[in-house]
Amino acid sequence: MRSPMSRSQSIFTRALSLALAVSLALVLLLARRVGALGADIRELRRQLGSLQPGALVPTVATTTLTGDTVTIGRQADSTARQVLFILTTTCPYCRATQQIWTEMADSFRRASPVIQVIGVTLDSLERTRAYADSLQLPYPIAPFPERKLVDLYRARLVPQTVVLDAEGRVLHARIGLLGPGPGLDSVYAAALGRQVRETTTVTASRGSPQRPPRK
């Protein structure tokens, strides 16, 4: 026969075990909620840091590295499309994306005369000119004429690939590396006016977008 003290110890042990189990369950539940909240915050930051389809961008005139004047945004030709490659010279992901961007620029040049490709640099003309020459980039590159446009174009994360229609409305925008797959296909589809089924919402190749250095 168990003594009252033994029964009390047994009850206490079971209560303690139950309390520990409940505490563990609460910790796991809290960890899941924190993880979900973190994912929501990252997605919100991604959206705030990039252009979203349907947004209208300001129309701006700027000058390319070769001295030509180009207009980014609204175009006179209602069938026009613009593809913007937003970059910095120090971003390793921009450099890694250059081969794809070069191939895209060549493809669009051959595909349609109304598709204009423009590289948009966030760096100085001197630094960008050296960068473009070293990589022999075949498409025109121009800076934003005003620093505030970096924020208006949500261009603080690079590399970005943006497709605009003739009204300056965003048809497609993607941050990060591009590679063969749905991500790249969706850029072509937006520029060429085709519909494709998007099977993923992440960048086609891994690589964290980079913020340009503060000046």
WOJONOR-V400817 format. One record per backbone hydrogen bond with DSSP energy under -0.5 kcal/mol. CO is the residue of the C=O (numbers start at 1). NH is the residue of the N-H. Records with the same first field share a line. If there is no record, write none. Layout:
# WOJONOR-V400817
CO = NH, NH
This chain:
# WOJONOR-V400817
3 = 7
4 = 8
5 = 9
6 = 10
7 = 11
8 = 12
9 = 13
10 = 14
11 = 15
12 = 16
13 = 17
14 = 18
15 = 19
16 = 20
17 = 21
18 = 22
19 = 23
20 = 24
21 = 25
22 = 26
23 = 27
24 = 28
25 = 29
26 = 30
27 = 31
28 = 32
29 = 33
30 = 34
31 = 35
32 = 36
33 = 37
34 = 38
35 = 39
36 = 40
37 = 41
38 = 42
39 = 43
40 = 44
41 = 45
42 = 46
43 = 47
44 = 48
45 = 49
47 = 50
49 = 157
52 = 55
55 = 170
58 = 60
60 = 72
62 = 70
63 = 143
64 = 67
68 = 64
70 = 62, 72
72 = 60
76 = 78
77 = 80
81 = 116
82 = 84, 164
83 = 118
84 = 86, 162
85 = 87, 120
86 = 159, 160
87 = 122
90 = 92
91 = 95
92 = 96
93 = 97
94 = 98
95 = 98
97 = 101
98 = 102
99 = 103
100 = 104
101 = 105
102 = 106
103 = 107
104 = 108
105 = 109
106 = 110
107 = 111
108 = 112
112 = 115
114 = 81, 116
116 = 83
117 = 140
118 = 85
119 = 121, 142
120 = 87
121 = 144
124 = 128
125 = 129
126 = 130
127 = 131
128 = 132
129 = 133
130 = 134
131 = 135
132 = 136, 137
140 = 119
141 = 65
142 = 121
146 = 149
147 = 150, 151
148 = 151, 152
149 = 153
150 = 155
151 = 154
156 = 212
158 = 210
159 = 176
160 = 86, 162
161 = 174
162 = 84
163 = 171, 172
164 = 82
165 = 168
166 = 75
168 = 57
169 = 165
170 = 54
172 = 163
174 = 161
177 = 204, 205
179 = 184
181 = 185
182 = 186
183 = 187
184 = 188
185 = 189
186 = 190
187 = 191
188 = 192
189 = 193, 194
196 = 198
197 = 199
210 = 158
